[in-house]
């Protein structure tokens, strides 16, 4: 994962140097990176689907399981709770869009008749904070879900479902964590020296990453939680 | 060799910094390319020595030269070393050195990320290689089939080194691939359209996409294995209902594109060598580009032909068989186009040209036996026999290694300002060519006679004895050939004939600047108007009556000139990336972080956590100071 963040950050030759496409190097690198990440999640998700229904013992995701001792394990996935966390993550993408817009509009004078919403839209700090907060909330939901599952008897070692589920969603959670840290460092830069229109690209790249992680979650939520 | 008599110019700019630190801190793509080249050649020699021990053990029936356990480590490390530590990085040496020069750029897009890739490669390579000295080297084959490699069947630390080492090396390849994709898309000189790019750059471009798309599946497969081994997950636990083919699918989804990752750069190199020494443009440039892309594309749809023997069923076998046969078409196109390039040309049989022609011939043999495997009934007879070993050594040694040697002889004058000795080069070529065929051709026969791969010894009287003995003699010839090459490679740096900027009369941008190139590459970024700018410059009417070769005929604002003088970047006012060891430090942190896992095996949980967190702190600290310091 380490190299990933770098590809987005290494201040290449773009600002002062000629580029063939006119785009910044970092913009191209992040798209190449996202392409690679698609294959990473495709491999993880495929493995989950291949092993779906192959676990020899429970707990199972969508059906009840009774073990040899007669103990009953209810279907383990809690779809209402995860729907809420999914909604939170989706809203964070909206906040991310507003954060990028706020950075783009730096230096554009605020119209005299701007109301509270017009002013709020100009605060990149506010929206970076909201994005990071919603991301962290999603992680909180995930931490709750993981501990609840372990309490109910599902660990990494229990069965194929446990191994694939925790690894796949854990990988996604690690990506969200990297994103939250990334957003917090942008927020920190914004608070210390202020992000200006010249920083649009830096925020844009973080936003591309954030939206990607969000889109991956939509796929995971659909395939793992919603489809039985 | 008429061209050697070119006027002598100053051999090397006196201003280039020297000393160990200047190499550790370098961000110059040419120096990083040189580091890749030297490191990969050392690993090539290590891998070759492992092969020599393997062949010595197999020279005669029932030899006791090495034990079965050592033998397993030797063939595993031979494959792993040659694929991940020798051929891929040898290609990376050329990516680094040549891509910016060929497209008219002053460096890669992310110079420090480039240094990071190299240091991760070096440290990861050492990590995976050192255990062989202590007899605990990986021993599960280069393909590391799980569940064989799970703790249940491989409880020692051997496989731990392999899993962790490959994971680390993957980071290096991925980081480099993002870098080169960006470089090729975004740092081409004005007028260097995609369809004017030199063929080496084109093939490298395709390879970078293969890397970014093929490495994630093996990363995931390795993560599963790592978690099975260290954290008790059940991905490969058959008793818990796991699918014994999961690893094979994930591995070969990576493994087959990997084959093209290994061969396409060599195809690119000979596509530079053949036109130069035939004094003709590359025949069918466009088709060469399309067939390269086609190979890359189809390469993702053929992985299961490595698995015909596992019983996937007739439908899957047929589809993968058909796809595999299809891939012979773009590959065959390339072979015929190279031959057509030489046809009626003014062919000069220099050493690089000989290696390039050897690639065409040897790769064709390996390609034909490959098409034989594409038929499942034939493959069922051949799989896991020495016939397969013969096949993939014809494509990897006869293809990749021959192409890389062609590239080394061709570009050594550009890299050092001096020629490799032609006489020693000829000795190397012929010993290499004869040695290669003597080693691998007999394996076709021992394989068809039923000799299985990966066995450490065999009984006499099965008709395999002669073929094995011949193969072993061939390997010894290859050892001598490589020794001659190393002597030549080291000696010519100071003793070789001075080459000048364009010793071969080549056509592409890298030859328009002095040898070795100054740190800034091009004093003025050239404007490109055709695929063969230097030939246009020397004789504007050279291609009259032929197709246009991408020529627009209108020189741009800064037409190409041959640069013969070397200045410092400072004197010319060209900003260059600063030297910095931060990427090397971050790379060290990454490797330390991963190596902490090793201690989990002995339940040294506290030690493992200390090492891992210490490494992570080094990595994050290194990244922080790296990202917050200015590039140039």
Interface residues (C-beta under 8 A of the other chain):
Chain A: X2 X3 X5 X6 X7 X9 X10 X11 X12 X13 X16 X18 X19 X20 X21 X23 X25 X28 X29 X32 X33 X35 X36 X37 X39 X40 X42 X43 X44 X47 X50 X51 X54 X55 X56 X57 X156 X157 X159 X160 X162 X163 X164 X167
Chain B: X106 X107 X109 X110 X112 X113 X116 X117 X120 X171 X174 X175 X177 X178 X179 X181 X182 X185 X186 X187 X188 X190 X192 X212 X213 X214 X215 X216 X217 X219 X220 X221 X223 X224 X227 X231 X232 X233 X234 X235 X240 X241 X242 X243 X246 X250 X253 X525 X575 X586 X590 X619 X623 X626 X627 X630 X631
